């Protein structure tokens, strides 16, 4: 079963455990470095992103990057496969940042669609961390049936609470997302998706920029 018409975007915060450099000139979300960042997918694993179904692109103004999924759907109830109730995707990204700058994730925009029967429920979960981080922050967003519409989640991170990638050290960036559907007391099939039969779904990660301290 596939979902269509996924037109609503939301946002979810990302918190990271890493060293926080001193703020410098140009430390503004609206003032990204002139040079482009380069993001490559080191690894991609999970039932929600089989091979060749997730792609990454960077915006022209360097303030965001987009992960596009084309096969990300969880379902339960009815004749659903017993293992289909949970789908997940883990992306390990190699991020090359212009010299003298560091970055943090200010917000994340998700698009999704859910068709949940009466008595069923769904949850979207995400976590983000730099390679070598000792802690991970999770954000959960729950939805209860009956529900048959686009879903959205809106969370942002204030500037003072941003945690920055360490300056002068290459640390891969990890994104873990999960969709989970619980049939509950329902009798029909319910599903929740970051997937579409008429187009691909974008997850947009908005970047904040800051200059690294002078050596």
N, C-alpha and C positions, 0 to 999 in steps of 0.2 A: 504494500500500500504506500502511495506517495502523496504528499501534500502539495497544494498549489497556492498561488497568490500570496507569497510571503513578502509583504510590503512594509511592515512596521519594523523600525529599528529601535533598539534600546541601548542602555549602557550599563556596564558592570565594572566596579573598581578593581584595580590590581595593586597589591602591596608587596614589596620585596624586602628581603633581608640582605643588605649589602652596605658598604661604607658610603657615607653621605659627604660629598665634597663641599667645600665652602662655596657659597653663592658668589657669582661674579657678574661682570657686565654682560648684558644680553641674556640673562637668565630668565627667559620668558617663553611661554607657550607660543606667543605670536612672533618670536624671533628665532627661527631655526637656523642652523648653519647653512652657508651657501652651497657647500658640497653635499652630494647625495649620500645617503646611507645605502648600504648594500646588504640585503637580507637573503640568506640561502637556507634552505631546509636541510639540516644535517640528517635528521631521521624523522619519520612519521609512523606512528604505530597506533593501532586500535581498531575496534570493530566499527566505529563510526567514520573512519577515514581509510578504507582499503586503498591499495596501491593506485596511484594516479588519480585520486579523487579529492586531493587538497592541494591548493596552490597559494603562493604568497606574492603580493605585489606591493610596492611602495608608492605613496602618493607623490605627485610632482612637486609639492611644496615641502616635503620631508616632515610633515607633522602627523603622518598616519601611515600605517600599513594595513593591508587587507588580507585575511585568510579566507579563501573561497572553498566551500565544501559542496560536493555534488552527490554525496551518498551518505547522509547522516540522519537516521530515523530509528526511533525506539518504539516498540508497540507491545501490547499485552492484551489478554482476553481473546475470546472467540477461538479461532484456529491458529493463533499466533504461535510461533516457535517458542518453547519455554525459555530459551536463552536470549530472545529478542527484546526483553523488557528493559535492558540496559545497553546503551551504546556509549563508547568513549573514544576520545582521540587525544594523543599526546604528540605535540610538535616540539622538536628540539631545533631551535633556530640559531644560525651563526650570523651575528649582527656586526658588520663593520661600520664603525662610527667615525665621522670626520675628526681629524687630529684636533685635540684641545677641547673636545666636547664630551659630555656624557648625556644620558637620556633616562627618563622614567616613563612609565605608562600612566597617563592621566585619566583615561577612561576607556571603556570598550563598548562598542555598539554591536549588538546581536540582532539577528532577524530569525524569526521562527514561526511555526504554525503548529497548533495542537487541536486534536479532535478527541476529547475525553468524554466518555459516557458518564451518566449519572452514577455516582459511587466510585468512579476511578479518579486517579490523581497523577500528576506529572511533576518532575523536578528538573531544573537545569542547574548545573553546578560547574564552577570553574575555579582554577587555582593557577598561580603564576609565580615563577621564581627563577633567579639566576643560578647557573651552575655553581655548585659549592655552597649554596645557601643552606643554613641549618634549620630554617623554619619556612612554612608555607601557609599562606592565607587563603581561605576558601570563601566563596560567596555562593549562597543557595537561593533559588527563586522557585517557589512552589505554585502550582495551579491545580484547582479542583474542578471536577466535572459536576454538572454538564458544562462543557466548554468546546466551542467550535469556531476558532478565530485565530488571528495572529496573536502571538504572545510577545511581551517585551519586559525588559528589566532595566532599571535606570539607577546606576550608582556612579559617582565620580569621586575622585581623590583630590582634596584641597592641596594647594602648592606646599604648604608647610608640612604636610603628611607624606609627600612623595618620598620614595626611597630610590636612590639613583644607582645605576650601574657603576661599578668601581672604575675610576679613571686609570688609564694606562694598563689595564689588564683585560685580556680577552675572556669573557665569560659567556657561554651560550645561554640563551634565553629559552625557558621551558614554559609551554602553555598546555594545561590539562583541562579538557572540557568533558562533560558527561551529560547525557540525557537518560532519564529513568522514568518508566511508566509503571504504575501499580493498578491492576485491574480492580482491586478492592471488591466491593459488592456488585459491580456491574456484570452484565452478561454478554455484552457485545465487545467488539474490538476497539481499543483506544490507541492513539499514537501521538507522539510528539516529535517534531522534526526541526533540524536545520538542513532542509533538503527541499527540492521542488521538482515537479515534473515539467515545468515550463521555464526553468532558469536555475542558476546556481545561487547559493546563499552566501552573502558576504558577512564576515565578522571583522569589524574595523577597530584597530587598536590605535588610539590617539596618543601621540608622543609629546612630552614636555622636554625642553632642551635647557642645558645649563653649561656654562664654561667651566672647565676643570681649573683647579688652583695652579698658579704658575709654579714651575719647579725651581 
